[in-house]
C-alpha cells in the first residue's frame, strides 16, 4: 500500500516543483516499469509480450497519462481519494451490470461513496480544480477497467509485464509529443519518474500480487482503504500540503461507504 501511495507522492512532487512535464513523467514511468517487470518475468515460460493484451495496455496507458496530467493541479491526498473512489465505484458498477445483487448495507455504502465523491467535486472554495479532478476520475475508471480485465488471469505478473510492454510504444509517442511541445524534465523529475515506474509500480505490483495469494478478495479490498489515508498524511508531512476539513469529511464518507460494500460482501447469504 505504501508503494501505491508512493506513486501519488512521487508524481505530485515532480509536477508541483516544476521538475517534470506530465507527458514525459508518464513515458518514463511506463518504460521503466516495463523494463523492471520484463526482468522479473524473464524466468517465466510465457513470453512477456504474448502475456499482455492490447485492451489491458490501453487501459494502463490511459490510467497513467490521466494520472500524471491530473496531478498537475491536485494535491496528493485529494488525487488519491478521487482515484481510489473512482476505481471502487467502477468495479462495483461493473458487478451490478453483470447482475450482481447488493444487500441493503451494500447499497447504503455505495450511495455514501457516490455522495462523498460528488461532495468532493462540488463547486466551492475547497473544491479541486475541475480539469484535474476530471482527469483523476478518468484515471480511476481506467484503472478499474484494467483491474476487471486482469481478473482471473492465471499469471498476473506475466500479464502485467506484457501490458506494460505493449503500452510502452504509446508512452514513447507521448514523450515525443511532450518534447515537441517544449516539455522539460530535470534530474530530480527523471529520478522520481523512474522510482515511480521501476519501484512503486514494477516492484510494488509484484509485491502486491504475492501478498494477494494470502488474502481473500474482501481482505485485499479492505487493505486498499489505507492508500488515500497514507497518501494524505504523507503529502502533509513530506510535501507540506494541507488536510482540509472538507477532505477529511468526504474521505470518511467515501471510504466508509466502500467499507460497507466490502463488509456486506463478507456476510454469508441467508
TORMI-889251 format. One line per 10 residues: number of its first residue (from 1); for each residue x, y, z of N, C-alpha, C, O, CB. Coordinates in steps of 0.05 Angstrom, whole numbers, plus 5000, padded with zeros to 4 digits. Glycine has a CB too. Example, Ala and Ser with C-alpha at 12.3 -4.5 7.8 and 13.67 -1.06 7.14 Angstrom:
2
1) 5264/4886/5156/5246/4910/5156/5264/4934/5156/5285/4934/5169/5226/4911/5181  5257/4955/5142/5273/4979/5143/5258/5001/5157/5268/5023/5161/5282/4988/5114;
END
This chain:
270
1) 5016/4976/5000/5000/5000/5000/5017/5025/5000/5010/5046/4988/4981/5000/5024  5040/5023/5013/5059/5046/5013/5070/5051/4985/5074/5074/4978/5082/5041/5033  5074/5030/4970/5083/5033/4942/5062/5047/4925/5069/5064/4909/5090/5005/4930  5036/5040/4929/5015/5053/4914/5014/5083/4922/5010/5100/4904/4988/5039/4920  5016/5088/4948/5016/5116/4957/5040/5131/4946/5038/5155/4940/5015/5118/4987  5063/5117/4944/5087/5130/4934/5084/5140/4905/5096/5160/4898/5110/5110/4935  5068/5126/4889/5063/5135/4861/5051/5163/4861/5059/5180/4846/5044/5116/4847  5032/5168/4879/5019/5194/4881/5039/5215/4891/5040/5237/4880/4995/5193/4900  5055/5208/4911/5074/5227/4923/5096/5234/4903/5103/5257/4901/5086/5215/4949  5107/5214/4889/5128/5219/4870/5119/5236/4847/5133/5255/4838/5140/5193/4860;
11) 5095/5230/4837/5085/5245/4814/5078/5274/4822/5086/5293/4809/5059/5231/4803  5065/5277/4845/5058/5303/4854/5083/5320/4860/5084/5344/4854/5040/5301/4879  5103/5307/4872/5128/5322/4878/5141/5332/4853/5149/5356/4851/5148/5303/4893  5143/5315/4832/5156/5323/4807/5141/5345/4793/5153/5364/4783/5159/5299/4789  5114/5344/4793/5098/5364/4779/5095/5389/4794/5096/5411/4783/5071/5352/4772  5092/5388/4821/5087/5412/4837/5112/5429/4838/5110/5454/4840/5080/5404/4865  5135/5417/4835/5160/5433/4836/5171/5439/4809/5194/5448/4806/5181/5418/4852  5155/5434/4788/5164/5440/4761/5187/5424/4751/5202/5432/4733/5171/5469/4759  5190/5400/4763/5213/5383/4756/5208/5366/4732/5226/5353/4721/5221/5366/4779  5182/5365/4723/5176/5347/4700/5151/5356/4686/5132/5366/4699/5174/5319/4709;
21) 5150/5351/4660/5125/5354/4645/5109/5328/4649/5121/5306/4651/5132/5358/4614  5083/5329/4652/5067/5305/4657/5070/5283/4636/5071/5260/4643/5037/5313/4658  5072/5291/4610/5075/5271/4589/5102/5257/4591/5103/5232/4588/5073/5284/4562  5123/5272/4597/5150/5259/4600/5150/5241/4624/5162/5219/4623/5172/5281/4602  5138/5250/4646/5137/5233/4670/5123/5207/4664/5132/5186/4672/5123/5249/4693  5100/5209/4650/5085/5184/4643/5102/5165/4626/5102/5141/4632/5060/5192/4628  5115/5176/4606/5131/5159/4588/5153/5145/4603/5157/5121/4600/5143/5176/4566  5168/5159/4620/5190/5147/4635/5179/5127/4655/5191/5105/4659/5206/5168/4650  5156/5133/4668/5144/5114/4687/5137/5088/4674/5144/5067/4685/5119/5127/4700  5124/5089/4651/5115/5064/4638/5139/5049/4627/5141/5024/4630/5096/5071/4615;
31) 5158/5063/4615/5181/5049/4603/5198/5036/4625/5207/5014/4621/5198/5069/4587  5203/5050/4647/5220/5039/4668/5205/5016/4682/5218/4996/4689/5227/5060/4689  5178/5019/4685/5163/4996/4696/5164/4972/4678/5166/4950/4688/5134/5005/4701  5162/4976/4652/5163/4954/4633/5190/4940/4635/5192/4916/4634/5158/4964/4604  5212/4956/4637/5239/4944/4639/5242/4926/4663/5252/4904/4661/5260/4966/4638  5233/4937/4686/5236/4921/4711/5219/4896/4711/5228/4875/4718/5229/4939/4735  5194/4899/4701/5176/4876/4701/5186/4855/4680/5182/4831/4685/5148/4885/4693  5198/4864/4659/5209/4845/4639/5231/4828/4652/5233/4804/4647/5220/4860/4614  5248/4841/4668/5270/4827/4681/5258/4807/4702/5267/4784/4703/5289/4847/4695  5239/4816/4718/5227/4799/4738/5213/4775/4725/5213/4753/4735/5207/4815/4755;
41) 5201/4781/4701/5185/4760/4688/5202/4743/4669/5192/4725/4656/5163/4773/4672  5228/4748/4668/5245/4734/4648/5247/4704/4653/5253/4689/4634/5273/4746/4650  5241/4695/4677/5242/4667/4683/5216/4652/4676/5215/4628/4677/5249/4662/4712  5196/4668/4669/5170/4656/4662/5172/4642/4635/5186/4650/4618/5148/4677/4662  5156/4620/4633/5156/4605/4608/5141/4620/4586/5145/4615/4562/5144/4577/4612  5124/4639/4594/5107/4653/4575/5121/4679/4568/5126/4695/4585/5079/4658/4586  5127/4685/4542/5139/4710/4534/5123/4734/4543/5099/4733/4543/5143/4711/4503  5138/4755/4551/5125/4779/4562/5104/4791/4544/5081/4796/4552/5146/4799/4569  5111/4796/4519/5093/4809/4500/5068/4793/4495/5046/4804/4493/5107/4814/4474  5070/4767/4494/5047/4749/4489/5029/4748/4513/5005/4740/4511/5056/4721/4481;
51) 5039/4754/4537/5023/4752/4561/5003/4775/4564/4982/4772/4576/5041/4751/4586  5010/4798/4552/4993/4822/4555/4971/4823/4534/4971/4806/4515/5009/4847/4553  4953/4842/4536/4932/4846/4517/4931/4876/4509/4939/4893/4525/4904/4837/4528  4922/4881/4485/4920/4909/4476/4900/4925/4492/4904/4949/4497/4914/4910/4446  4878/4912/4500/4858/4926/4516/4870/4933/4544/4866/4955/4554/4833/4908/4520  4884/4914/4556/4897/4919/4581/4917/4941/4579/4919/4958/4597/4909/4894/4592  4934/4940/4558/4954/4960/4554/4942/4988/4550/4952/5008/4560/4972/4953/4530  4919/4989/4535/4906/5014/4530/4895/5026/4556/4898/5050/4561/4883/5010/4511  4882/5009/4573/4872/5018/4598/4895/5028/4616/4892/5048/4630/4856/4996/4612  4917/5014/4616/4940/5021/4632/4951/5048/4623/4958/5065/4640/4962/5000/4630;
61) 4953/5052/4597/4964/5078/4587/4946/5101/4594/4955/5122/4602/4968/5076/4557  4919/5097/4590/4900/5119/4597/4902/5126/4626/4902/5149/4634/4871/5111/4589  4903/5105/4643/4906/5110/4672/4931/5126/4678/4930/5146/4692/4907/5083/4687  4954/5117/4668/4979/5130/4674/4980/5159/4664/4990/5177/4678/5003/5114/4663  4971/5164/4640/4971/5191/4629/4952/5209/4643/4960/5232/4651/4964/5190/4599  4927/5200/4648/4908/5217/4662/4917/5222/4691/4912/5244/4702/4880/5204/4662  4930/5202/4703/4941/5204/4730/4961/5227/4731/4959/5244/4749/4954/5178/4739  4980/5228/4713/5001/5248/4713/4990/5276/4707/4996/5295/4721/5022/5241/4692  4973/5278/4687/4962/5304/4680/4943/5314/4701/4940/5338/4706/4948/5303/4653  4929/5296/4715/4911/5303/4737/4927/5315/4760/4918/5334/4773/4895/5280/4746;
71) 4950/5302/4766/4966/5312/4789/4981/5338/4783/4995/5348/4800/4986/5290/4796  4977/5348/4759/4989/5374/4752/4976/5396/4768/4988/5418/4772/4987/5380/4722  4951/5391/4779/4937/5412/4794/4925/5402/4819/4912/5418/4833/4916/5424/4776  4928/5376/4826/4915/5365/4850/4935/5360/4872/4958/5353/4866/4900/5340/4843  4927/5363/4897/4943/5354/4920/4944/5324/4920/4927/5311/4910/4932/5366/4946  4965/5313/4933/4969/5284/4933/4945/5269/4945/4935/5250/4934/4995/5277/4948  4936/5278/4969/4914/5265/4982/4888/5266/4967/4874/5247/4965/4911/5276/5009  4882/5290/4956/4857/5293/4940/4858/5276/4916/4838/5263/4909/4854/5323/4932  4880/5275/4902/4882/5258/4878/4879/5229/4884/4865/5215/4870/4909/5263/4865  4891/5220/4906/4889/5191/4914/4861/5184/4921/4851/5162/4914/4908/5185/4937;
81) 4847/5202/4934/4819/5197/4942/4801/5195/4918/4784/5178/4916/4809/5219/4961  4804/5214/4899/4789/5213/4874/4795/5188/4858/4777/5175/4848/4795/5238/4857  4820/5181/4856/4828/5157/4842/4816/5132/4854/4804/5116/4841/4859/5155/4841  4820/5129/4880/4811/5105/4894/4781/5103/4893/4770/5081/4889/4822/5105/4923  4767/5125/4898/4738/5125/4898/4728/5117/4870/4709/5101/4869/4727/5152/4905  4739/5128/4849/4730/5122/4822/4736/5093/4815/4720/5080/4801/4744/5140/4802  4758/5082/4824/4765/5054/4819/4744/5035/4831/4733/5018/4818/4793/5047/4830  4738/5040/4857/4719/5022/4870/4691/5025/4860/4677/5005/4856/4720/5028/4900  4683/5050/4854/4656/5054/4843/4653/5041/4815/4633/5029/4809/4649/5084/4841  4675/5042/4799/4675/5029/4773/4671/4999/4776/4656/4987/4761/4700/5036/4758;
91) 4686/4987/4794/4685/4958/4797/4658/4949/4809/4648/4928/4801/4708/4949/4815  4647/4965/4827/4621/4957/4838/4599/4960/4816/4582/4943/4814/4613/4975/4862  4601/4982/4800/4582/4986/4779/4583/4963/4758/4563/4954/4748/4587/5013/4765  4608/4955/4752/4611/4932/4733/4598/4907/4744/4586/4892/4729/4641/4927/4728  4600/4903/4770/4587/4880/4782/4557/4881/4780/4543/4861/4775/4595/4877/4811  4546/4905/4784/4517/4909/4781/4508/4904/4752/4487/4892/4748/4509/4937/4790  4523/4913/4733/4516/4909/4705/4518/4879/4697/4504/4870/4679/4535/4925/4687  4534/4864/4712/4536/4835/4707/4514/4820/4722/4512/4795/4720/4563/4825/4715  4497/4834/4736/4475/4821/4751/4481/4815/4780/4465/4802/4793/4469/4795/4737  4503/4825/4791/4508/4821/4819/4488/4836/4836/4480/4858/4831/4537/4831/4826;
101) 4479/4822/4857/4459/4834/4875/4472/4845/4900/4489/4831/4912/4437/4813/4882  4464/4868/4908/4475/4880/4932/4454/4879/4955/4430/4881/4950/4483/4910/4927  4464/4875/4979/4446/4876/5002/4441/4905/5010/4454/4923/4998/4458/4860/5026  4423/4909/5029/4417/4937/5037/4441/4952/5046/4445/4975/5039/4395/4937/5059  4458/4939/5063/4482/4952/5073/4501/4960/5051/4514/4981/5052/4496/4933/5093  4502/4943/5030/4520/4949/5008/4509/4972/4991/4524/4990/4983/4523/4925/4990  4482/4973/4987/4470/4995/4973/4475/5021/4988/4480/5042/4976/4440/4990/4969  4472/5020/5014/4477/5044/5031/4506/5053/5028/4511/5077/5024/4471/5038/5060  4524/5035/5029/4553/5042/5026/4559/5053/4998/4574/5072/4996/4570/5018/5031  4547/5041/4978/4551/5050/4950/4541/5079/4947/4554/5095/4934/4538/5031/4930;
111) 4517/5084/4958/4505/5111/4957/4522/5131/4972/4526/5154/4963/4477/5111/4968  4533/5123/4995/4551/5141/5010/4576/5148/4995/4585/5171/4995/4558/5128/5037  4588/5127/4982/4612/5132/4967/4608/5151/4944/4624/5170/4939/4623/5105/4956  4586/5148/4929/4580/5166/4907/4574/5194/4917/4582/5214/4905/4556/5155/4891  4559/5196/4940/4553/5222/4951/4578/5236/4960/4581/5260/4955/4534/5218/4975  4596/5221/4972/4621/5233/4981/4638/5243/4958/4650/5264/4959/4637/5214/4997  4639/5227/4936/4654/5235/4913/4641/5260/4900/4656/5278/4891/4655/5212/4892  4615/5261/4899/4601/5284/4889/4606/5309/4906/4609/5331/4895/4571/5279/4887  4607/5305/4932/4612/5328/4950/4640/5339/4946/4645/5363/4948/4608/5320/4979  4659/5321/4941/4686/5330/4937/4689/5346/4911/4704/5365/4910/4705/5306/4936;
121) 4674/5337/4891/4675/5351/4865/4658/5375/4863/4660/5391/4844/4668/5331/4843  4639/5379/4882/4621/5402/4881/4636/5428/4883/4656/5430/4897/4600/5400/4904  4627/5449/4868/4640/5475/4869/4641/5486/4897/4623/5482/4913/4625/5495/4851  4663/5500/4903/4666/5512/4929/4695/5522/4932/4712/5516/4915/4659/5493/4951  4700/5535/4954/4727/5546/4958/4748/5525/4961/4772/5529/4955/4727/5565/4982  4740/5501/4971/4760/5480/4976/4758/5458/4955/4770/5437/4959/4756/5468/5004  4742/5462/4934/4739/5441/4914/4764/5439/4897/4777/5460/4892/4714/5446/4897  4770/5415/4887/4794/5412/4869/4789/5425/4842/4765/5427/4834/4801/5382/4866  4810/5432/4828/4806/5443/4800/4791/5423/4783/4797/5400/4783/4834/5449/4788  4770/5433/4769/4753/5415/4753/4768/5397/4733/4762/5373/4732/4733/5431/4738;
131) 4787/5408/4718/4801/5392/4698/4817/5371/4712/4817/5347/4703/4818/5410/4681  4832/5378/4732/4849/5359/4746/4832/5337/4759/4839/5313/4758/4865/5372/4768  4809/5344/4771/4791/5325/4783/4780/5306/4762/4778/5282/4766/4768/5339/4798  4772/5317/4739/4760/5300/4718/4781/5280/4707/4775/5257/4702/4750/5318/4695  4806/5290/4704/4827/5272/4695/4832/5249/4715/4837/5226/4707/4853/5288/4689  4832/5256/4741/4837/5235/4761/4814/5215/4762/4819/5191/4767/4842/5248/4788  4790/5224/4759/4767/5206/4758/4770/5188/4734/4765/5164/4735/4740/5222/4757  4778/5199/4711/4783/5183/4687/4804/5162/4692/4802/5140/4683/4790/5201/4663  4826/5171/4706/4847/5152/4713/4836/5129/4730/4844/5106/4726/4870/5166/4727  4819/5136/4749/4807/5115/4766/4789/5096/4751/4790/5072/4756/4791/5128/4788;
141) 4774/5106/4732/4757/5089/4716/4774/5071/4699/4768/5047/4696/4738/5106/4698  4795/5082/4687/4813/5066/4670/4827/5044/4687/4829/5021/4678/4835/5083/4657  4835/5051/4711/4848/5030/4728/4828/5009/4738/4835/4986/4740/4862/5044/4753  4803/5018/4743/4783/4999/4749/4778/4979/4727/4775/4955/4731/4757/5013/4757  4776/4989/4702/4773/4972/4679/4797/4954/4675/4794/4930/4668/4768/4989/4654  4821/4964/4680/4845/4948/4677/4844/4925/4697/4852/4903/4691/4870/4966/4682  4835/4931/4722/4833/4910/4742/4813/4889/4734/4817/4865/4738/4826/4922/4769  4791/4898/4723/4770/4879/4714/4780/4862/4691/4774/4838/4690/4745/4894/4706  4795/4873/4673/4806/4858/4650/4826/4837/4660/4828/4815/4648/4819/4877/4630  4840/4843/4681/4860/4824/4691/4850/4804/4711/4864/4786/4720/4882/4839/4703;
151) 4824/4807/4719/4813/4789/4739/4812/4760/4727/4803/4756/4705/4785/4798/4747  4822/4741/4743/4821/4714/4734/4846/4706/4718/4847/4683/4708/4797/4709/4718  4865/4724/4714/4889/4717/4699/4905/4695/4714/4908/4696/4738/4907/4742/4695  4914/4674/4699/4928/4653/4711/4956/4662/4722/4965/4652/4742/4932/4630/4692  4968/4680/4708/4994/4690/4716/4994/4721/4715/5002/4733/4696/5017/4679/4697  4984/4733/4737/4981/4763/4738/5006/4778/4732/5006/4799/4719/4970/4771/4764  5029/4767/4742/5055/4781/4738/5062/4782/4709/5070/4803/4699/5077/4767/4754  5059/4760/4694/5065/4759/4666/5047/4778/4650/5055/4792/4632/5064/4731/4655  5021/4778/4657/5002/4795/4644/5008/4824/4648/5007/4840/4630/4973/4789/4654  5016/4831/4673/5023/4859/4679/5048/4867/4664/5049/4889/4653/5028/4863/4710;
161) 5068/4850/4663/5092/4856/4648/5086/4859/4619/5097/4877/4606/5113/4833/4652  5069/4842/4608/5061/4845/4580/5046/4870/4574/5051/4883/4553/5045/4821/4572  5028/4878/4592/5013/4903/4588/5031/4927/4588/5028/4945/4572/4991/4905/4609  5050/4927/4607/5069/4949/4608/5085/4951/4583/5090/4972/4572/5088/4947/4633  5094/4927/4573/5110/4927/4548/5094/4937/4524/5104/4952/4508/5120/4898/4543  5069/4928/4522/5052/4937/4500/5044/4966/4502/5039/4979/4482/5027/4920/4499  5044/4977/4526/5037/5005/4530/5061/5024/4524/5058/5048/4521/5027/5010/4558  5085/5013/4523/5109/5029/4520/5110/5045/4494/5118/5068/4495/5134/5012/4522  5102/5034/4470/5103/5050/4446/5085/5075/4448/5093/5096/4439/5093/5033/4423  5061/5072/4460/5044/5096/4463/5057/5116/4482/5054/5140/4478/5016/5087/4474;
171) 5071/5105/4503/5084/5123/4522/5107/5138/4508/5111/5162/4513/5095/5107/4545  5121/5125/4490/5143/5138/4475/5132/5159/4456/5144/5180/4452/5160/5118/4460  5109/5153/4444/5096/5173/4427/5088/5198/4443/5091/5220/4434/5071/5161/4413  5078/5193/4467/5071/5216/4485/5096/5231/4492/5095/5256/4495/5057/5205/4510  5118/5217/4495/5143/5231/4501/5152/5249/4479/5160/5272/4484/5166/5210/4506  5149/5240/4454/5156/5256/4431/5138/5281/4430/5148/5303/4425/5154/5240/4405  5113/5277/4434/5094/5300/4433/5100/5320/4455/5100/5344/4450/5064/5290/4436  5107/5310/4479/5113/5328/4501/5139/5344/4495/5140/5368/4501/5117/5312/4527  5159/5331/4484/5184/5345/4478/5180/5365/4456/5190/5388/4458/5206/5324/4469  5164/5358/4436/5158/5377/4414/5142/5401/4424/5142/5423/4413/5144/5363/4391;
181) 5127/5397/4446/5112/5418/4458/5128/5433/4479/5117/5449/4495/5086/5407/4471  5154/5429/4478/5173/5443/4496/5171/5434/4525/5177/5449/4543/5168/5473/4495  5162/5409/4529/5162/5398/4556/5190/5392/4565/5207/5385/4548/5145/5373/4557  5195/5395/4591/5222/5390/4601/5221/5373/4626/5200/5370/4639/5236/5417/4607  5244/5362/4633/5246/5346/4658/5273/5350/4670/5293/5350/4655/5240/5316/4653  5275/5354/4696/5300/5357/4709/5310/5330/4719/5297/5310/4716/5297/5377/4733  5334/5330/4730/5346/5305/4740/5328/5294/4763/5324/5270/4764/5374/5310/4750  5318/5312/4780/5300/5304/4802/5275/5292/4791/5264/5272/4801/5294/5327/4821  5264/5304/4770/5240/5294/4758/5244/5267/4746/5227/5249/4748/5229/5313/4737  5266/5263/4732/5272/5237/4720/5275/5215/4741/5265/5193/4737/5298/5239/4703;
191) 5289/5222/4762/5293/5202/4784/5265/5195/4796/5260/5172/4802/5311/5214/4806  5248/5215/4800/5222/5210/4811/5205/5192/4792/5192/5173/4801/5207/5236/4816  5207/5197/4766/5192/5181/4746/5202/5152/4746/5186/5133/4745/5194/5194/4719  5229/5149/4746/5240/5121/4747/5232/5107/4772/5226/5083/4771/5271/5123/4744  5233/5121/4795/5226/5109/4820/5196/5101/4820/5189/5080/4830/5231/5128/4844  5180/5118/4808/5151/5111/4806/5146/5087/4789/5130/5070/4795/5136/5135/4795  5160/5086/4766/5156/5064/4747/5169/5038/4756/5157/5017/4756/5166/5071/4720  5195/5039/4763/5211/5015/4769/5205/5004/4796/5203/4980/4800/5240/5021/4766  5202/5022/4816/5199/5013/4844/5170/5012/4853/5159/4991/4859/5215/5031/4863  5157/5036/4853/5130/5037/4863/5110/5022/4846/5091/5010/4856/5121/5066/4865;
201) 5115/5022/4819/5097/5007/4801/5107/4979/4796/5093/4959/4802/5094/5022/4775  5131/4976/4784/5141/4950/4777/5144/4931/4801/5131/4910/4802/5168/4953/4764  5160/4939/4821/5164/4922/4844/5140/4922/4862/5133/4902/4874/5189/4931/4860  5127/4945/4864/5103/4948/4881/5081/4929/4872/5068/4916/4889/5092/4976/4881  5076/4927/4846/5055/4909/4836/5063/4880/4840/5046/4863/4846/5050/4914/4806  5089/4874/4838/5099/4847/4842/5094/4838/4871/5084/4816/4877/5129/4844/4835  5100/4856/4890/5096/4850/4918/5066/4847/4924/5058/4829/4939/5107/4873/4936  5050/4864/4912/5021/4863/4916/5009/4837/4906/4993/4824/4920/5007/4886/4902  5018/4828/4883/5007/4802/4873/5016/4779/4890/5001/4760/4894/5017/4798/4844  5040/4781/4902/5049/4760/4920/5032/4760/4946/5026/4739/4956/5079/4763/4927;
211) 5026/4784/4956/5011/4787/4980/4982/4777/4976/4970/4766/4995/5011/4816/4990  4971/4781/4952/4943/4773/4947/4938/4743/4950/4916/4735/4955/4935/4782/4919  4960/4727/4947/4956/4698/4950/4947/4691/4978/4935/4670/4982/4982/4684/4943  4954/4707/4998/4947/4701/5025/4923/4717/5035/4917/4716/5059/4970/4706/5043  4909/4731/5017/4887/4748/5025/4862/4740/5010/4863/4732/4987/4893/4778/5021  4839/4742/5023/4814/4738/5009/4808/4764/4993/4820/4784/4998/4790/4732/5029  4791/4763/4972/4784/4787/4957/4775/4810/4975/4782/4833/4971/4763/4781/4937  4758/4804/4995/4748/4824/5013/4771/4836/5030/4772/4861/5034/4727/4813/5032  4790/4819/5039/4813/4829/5054/4831/4847/5036/4841/4868/5045/4829/4806/5066  4834/4838/5012/4851/4854/4993/4839/4881/4988/4853/4902/4988/4854/4840/4967;
221) 4812/4882/4984/4799/4908/4980/4800/4925/5005/4803/4949/5004/4770/4903/4972  4797/4912/5029/4797/4927/5054/4824/4941/5058/4826/4963/5067/4791/4909/5077  4846/4926/5052/4873/4937/5056/4877/4962/5039/4890/4981/5048/4894/4916/5049  4865/4963/5015/4868/4986/4998/4855/5011/5009/4861/5033/4999/4857/4979/4971  4838/5008/5028/4826/5032/5041/4846/5050/5054/4842/5074/5058/4805/5024/5061  4870/5038/5060/4890/5054/5073/4906/5072/5054/4919/5091/5063/4910/5035/5087  4904/5068/5028/4921/5083/5009/4916/5113/5009/4935/5128/5012/4917/5072/4981  4890/5122/5007/4886/5151/5008/4895/5163/5034/4904/5186/5035/4857/5157/5003  4891/5149/5056/4899/5159/5083/4929/5162/5084/4939/5183/5093/4889/5141/5105  4944/5141/5076/4973/5142/5076/4983/5165/5058/5001/5180/5065/4985/5116/5066;
231) 4970/5169/5035/4978/5190/5016/4973/5217/5028/4990/5235/5025/4963/5187/4990  4950/5222/5040/4943/5248/5051/4962/5256/5073/4972/5278/5074/4914/5248/5061  4967/5237/5092/4985/5242/5114/5013/5247/5104/5027/5266/5113/4984/5219/5134  5023/5230/5086/5050/5233/5075/5052/5259/5059/5073/5273/5060/5057/5210/5057  5031/5267/5045/5032/5292/5030/5034/5316/5049/5048/5335/5042/5007/5295/5013  5021/5314/5072/5022/5336/5091/5050/5338/5104/5061/5359/5108/5001/5333/5113  5062/5314/5109/5088/5313/5123/5111/5319/5104/5130/5333/5111/5091/5287/5136  5110/5308/5080/5132/5309/5061/5130/5332/5041/5151/5343/5033/5135/5284/5047  5106/5339/5033/5102/5359/5012/5090/5385/5023/5087/5404/5008/5084/5348/4991  5084/5386/5049/5073/5410/5061/5045/5416/5053/5037/5439/5054/5091/5433/5054;
241) 5030/5396/5044/5002/5400/5036/4983/5402/5059/4989/5391/5081/4993/5378/5016  4961/5416/5056/4941/5420/5077/4919/5399/5075/4909/5393/5054/4929/5448/5076  4912/5387/5098/4890/5369/5100/4866/5385/5110/4864/5391/5134/4896/5345/5119  4848/5392/5092/4825/5409/5099/4803/5392/5112/4802/5368/5110/4814/5423/5074  4785/5406/5127/4762/5393/5139/4745/5380/5118/4734/5358/5123/4746/5413/5156  4742/5393/5095/4725/5382/5074/4737/5355/5064/4722/5336/5060/4724/5401/5050  4764/5354/5061/4776/5329/5053/4772/5307/5073/4768/5284/5066/4806/5334/5048  4774/5314/5099/4770/5294/5120/4742/5283/5119/4738/5259/5121/4776/5306/5147  4722/5301/5117/4694/5292/5117/4687/5275/5093/4674/5254/5096/4676/5317/5118  4696/5284/5069/4689/5268/5045/4705/5242/5045/4696/5221/5035/4695/5283/5019;
251) 4729/5241/5057/4745/5217/5059/4730/5196/5076/4728/5173/5069/4772/5222/5071  4719/5206/5099/4704/5188/5117/4679/5177/5102/4672/5154/5105/4696/5202/5143  4666/5195/5087/4642/5187/5073/4648/5166/5051/4635/5146/5049/4628/5211/5061  4668/5172/5034/4675/5155/5011/4686/5128/5021/4677/5107/5014/4695/5168/4993  4707/5129/5038/4719/5105/5048/4701/5089/5066/4702/5064/5065/4746/5111/5062  4685/5103/5082/4666/5089/5099/4645/5074/5082/4637/5052/5088/4652/5108/5118  4636/5088/5060/4616/5075/5043/4628/5051/5029/4614/5030/5027/4607/5095/5022  4652/5053/5019/4665/5030/5006/4669/5007/5026/4666/4983/5020/4692/5038/4994  4676/5014/5051/4679/4994/5072/4653/4979/5077/4653/4955/5081/4689/5007/5098  4630/4993/5076/4604/4980/5079/4599/4960/5057/4588/4938/5061/4582/5000/5081;
261) 4606/4968/5032/4603/4949/5009/4619/4924/5014/4610/4902/5008/4611/4963/4983  4644/4927/5023/4662/4904/5027/4651/4887/5050/4651/4862/5048/4690/4914/5033  4643/4900/5072/4633/4885/5095/4608/4869/5087/4605/4846/5095/4626/4903/5118  4591/4881/5071/4567/4868/5062/4573/4843/5045/4558/4824/5047/4550/4887/5046  4595/4844/5030/4602/4821/5013/4612/4798/5031/4608/4774/5023/4625/4829/4994  4623/4804/5053/4635/4783/5070/4614/4768/5086/4619/4746/5096/4656/4795/5089  4590/4780/5089/4569/4766/5103/4557/4744/5086/4551/4749/5063/4548/4787/5112  4552/4721/5097/4541/4699/5081/4512/4704/5074/4498/4718/5088/4543/4673/5096  4504/4693/5051/4476/4695/5043/4458/4680/5062/4465/4658/5072/4473/4684/5014  4435/4691/5068/4416/4679/5087/4396/4662/5071/4378/4650/5083/4401/4700/5104;
END
